[in-house]
Structures are given as structure tokens and as C-alpha cells.
């Protein structure tokens, strides 16, 4: 959670930023990179995580096809990642199938 009041000291601010950075990079799952952490993406662990996730979804669809109206979610690691992509970029990514 973001602080509601100014920090009293520089050290207090730094401690909060350090904690936020750790959470953001190592715990928070980002939708734009396939619901993996930035650290997993940076270190190349996302490919195996997404492949495992794809296998789980495909197995679930085989077991219960009545629960699915189409293909399983695209669990591919995007080749490019954008911070606040433009509408044109989002449209291109959607046409490529994994946006």
C-alpha cells in the first residue's frame, strides 16, 4: 500500500521503496508478461513457468471440455514488452494472438 503521509526520514522512505521494489519484482504477477514476475522474466524462468501453465490448462480442457468455449489462454512469453503501450501497439499485439 502506498503511504498516506510523507516519510519522516530518508531512511524510512528508503525502507519503504526497498520493500515495494522487492514485492513488485519478486512477487507481483504482471499481466503483460503472462502473469509471471519481472524477476522470472529477467532471469529466463518465465518460459518454463508458462509452458507448465499451458499444460495445466490444456489438461483441464481435455478433462472438462464443457467448461471451455474456445482455445485455452495464450501462455506464451511475449517477445516485446511495453510500458503503457499505444493503441496501435496493443492492436498489433492482439492481432498476433497474445496480447
C-alpha positions as CSV (number, residue, x, y, z in Angstrom):
1,X,0.0,0.0,0.0
2,X,1.2,3.5,-0.8
3,X,1.9,5.7,2.2
4,X,-0.7,8.3,3.0
5,X,1.6,10.7,4.7
6,X,5.2,12.0,3.9
7,X,8.0,9.9,5.3
8,X,9.7,11.3,8.4
9,X,13.2,10.4,7.4
10,X,15.1,9.4,4.3
11,X,15.8,6.0,5.8
12,X,12.1,5.4,6.3
13,X,11.4,6.3,2.7
14,X,14.3,4.1,1.5
15,X,13.0,1.2,3.6
16,X,9.5,1.6,2.0
17,X,10.9,1.8,-1.5
18,X,13.1,-1.3,-0.9
19,X,10.1,-3.3,0.3
20,X,7.9,-2.1,-2.6
21,X,10.6,-2.9,-5.1
22,X,11.1,-6.4,-3.7
23,X,7.3,-7.1,-3.9
24,X,6.9,-5.6,-7.4
25,X,9.9,-7.5,-8.9
26,X,9.7,-10.8,-7.0
27,X,6.0,-11.4,-6.0
28,X,3.6,-9.4,-8.1
29,X,2.4,-11.2,-11.2
30,X,2.2,-9.0,-14.3
31,X,-0.5,-9.5,-16.9
32,X,1.6,-8.0,-19.7
33,X,4.2,-10.7,-19.3
34,X,1.9,-13.7,-18.8
35,X,1.3,-13.4,-15.1
36,X,4.9,-14.0,-14.1
37,X,7.1,-11.8,-12.0
38,X,9.6,-9.3,-13.6
39,X,12.4,-11.3,-12.0
40,X,11.2,-14.5,-13.6
41,X,11.1,-12.8,-16.9
42,X,14.5,-11.2,-16.4
43,X,16.2,-14.4,-15.4
44,X,14.5,-16.5,-18.1
45,X,12.4,-18.6,-15.8
46,X,9.1,-17.4,-17.4
47,X,9.4,-19.8,-20.4
48,X,9.3,-22.9,-18.2
49,X,6.6,-21.4,-15.9
50,X,4.4,-20.5,-18.9
51,X,4.9,-23.9,-20.5
52,X,3.8,-25.6,-17.3
53,X,0.8,-23.4,-17.0
54,X,-0.2,-24.1,-20.6
55,X,0.0,-27.9,-19.9
56,X,-2.3,-27.5,-16.9
57,X,-4.8,-25.5,-18.9
58,X,-4.8,-28.0,-21.8
59,X,-5.2,-30.9,-19.4
60,X,-8.2,-29.1,-17.7
61,X,-9.8,-28.5,-21.1
62,X,-9.4,-32.2,-22.0
63,X,-10.9,-33.3,-18.7
64,X,-13.8,-30.8,-18.8
65,X,-14.4,-29.6,-22.4
66,X,-17.8,-28.3,-21.5
67,X,-16.3,-25.6,-19.4
68,X,-14.4,-24.1,-22.4
69,X,-15.9,-22.1,-25.2
70,X,-12.7,-21.6,-27.2
71,X,-9.0,-22.1,-27.0
72,X,-7.0,-22.0,-23.8
73,X,-5.4,-18.7,-22.8
74,X,-2.3,-17.8,-24.7
75,X,0.6,-18.7,-22.3
76,X,3.5,-17.5,-24.5
77,X,6.2,-15.3,-23.3
78,X,5.9,-12.0,-25.3
79,X,8.9,-11.2,-27.4
80,X,8.5,-7.5,-26.6
81,X,7.2,-5.8,-23.5
82,X,5.9,-2.2,-23.4
83,X,5.3,0.2,-20.6
84,X,2.0,1.9,-21.4
85,X,1.7,0.7,-25.0
86,X,0.0,2.9,-27.5
87,X,-3.3,1.8,-29.0
88,X,-1.5,0.9,-32.2
89,X,0.9,-1.3,-30.4
90,X,-1.9,-3.0,-28.4
91,X,-3.8,-3.6,-31.7
92,X,-0.7,-5.2,-33.3
93,X,-0.1,-7.4,-30.3
94,X,-3.8,-8.5,-30.3
95,X,-3.6,-9.4,-34.0
96,X,-0.5,-11.5,-33.2
97,X,-2.6,-13.5,-30.8
98,X,-1.1,-12.9,-27.4
99,X,-2.0,-9.6,-26.0
